[in-house]
Amino acid sequence: MNVLLNTTDKMQQHAICVIIPTYNNPKTLSRVIEGVLCFTDDIIIINDGSTDQTASILEGYSDLHQIHFSTNCGKGYALRQGFKRALDLGYNYAITIDSDGQHFPEDIPIFVDKHIAAEQDILWIGSRNMNQENVPKKSSFGNKFSNFWFWFETGIQLNDTQSGYRMYPLKSIPKKYVTRKFEFEIEVIVRTAWRHVPVQNVPINILYDPNERVSHFRPFKDFARISVLNTVLVVIALLYIFPRNLVLRFKKKSFKKFLREDILGSDDSNEKKALSIALGTFIGIAPLWGLQSFLSIFLAAVLRLNKALSFAFSNVSIPPMIPLIIYGSLQVGGLFFYSTQVPFNFDQISVDMISNHLFQYLIGSVILATVVATSFGFGSYVLLRFFKNK
């Protein structure tokens, strides 16, 4: 009993509430609520337009905060309204628990103790054992799929990104969102991570009872919505978040310190650093104008190379270097393809001039990019080994 009382006191001291979104889970709803009441009565229940006896069940808990929707609006919208109500009631943190019975209210102290020990705002996600009995294969696959894209979009590796058992720092997460259904739980953790708020896993127990559990996840529609969301998040990450983070890290340090700590001093091997430099150099010289930054970060992420190095060396095509790159590409291309047009004049560079020698330029730029990238990659590898030995 002392453990329960201690957890209750801790939750009150840190202004922690529990949010329970529910939609047509009459078999397990009461059990979940009763389990949570063992720890706190600071509970917000959102009835997301249930069409069964949910409303009558909740009449027995009239002393708890409740939100009722006349129609089903989606889990994401229900959570958003729950967060808003929690803030209005003065709570700083919210633990969300599903009403389908798969989560154990007895794990609430784990979240509370982790929060207190951390001494900072962290978005905690319950990490399930996806290898245990009765876990649907589609859930295991979906979790791995989600984990990969979360890592790609944020650089953070988690074991579970889809669990609905979470603890949110309400004042540190974004205030506005664009999603309303299951994909919201992806949007909120990605955008929270982009705000430099840590997102971490905490181990929890899980129960998949095929006789009780009712899943409202629609495999085709919801998976498609999640895929669209991840596509948008990847584009935002590549075009804005990754470059922004690089600039922020650079601004906080001198160039020498940035080079030493973020590039030379990273945990990547010399081989990976050299390949990253080669990749960025190739993209910077190749005829990919306007896409260099995007492709350098995207391909580095896909190939698990150093994104900072790849992005930095893709900027070899800065404006002062462009004429030299074009001239070199045309000269190299001329070794393999002789244009019948007017010979290229370095002093008369123009769009028309390039278009008249387009094939020659394309061939030469790819060859030049390959040669220079190989040289940069090999040379950087030698230098990195030298500095490491020093």
Summary of the structure (lengths in Angstrom):
residues: 390
radius of gyration: 27.2
end to end distance: 60.2
largest distance: 90.7
contacts: 1237
relative contact order: 0.08
helix: 57%
strand: 10%
